[in-house]
Amino acid sequence: MKPYASDLSDAEWAILEPLIPEASPGGRPRSVNMRQILNGIFYMLRSGGAWRLLPHDYPAWSTVYDYIRRVAQRRHLGRNGEDVAGAPTGAGRTPGDAECSDYC
């Protein structure tokens, strides 16, 4: 596969790889390449395209989207559902506030 301009270089992957959490214990073994997941996320961020138009060189669009959705969800909510990022939630949300669901 010829790399896209948004794909991680080997040097960039060497920095990010240790930061990727291991698969959850007791569950199904991870069957996707995490570098390809990140490449798919970076492709979408750079291109601004629709998720369903993610090139077939990457994992399924729904798999890549699920990873970024989970990261965005963890960014805003703590383990007990409390807001840890300082983002307004519910009725306190103003029209200018954006969440991943507004764009994803």
Helices and strands as residue ranges (DSSP letters): H 10-16, G 17-19, H 34-47, G 51-53, H 61-76, G 90-92, H 100-103
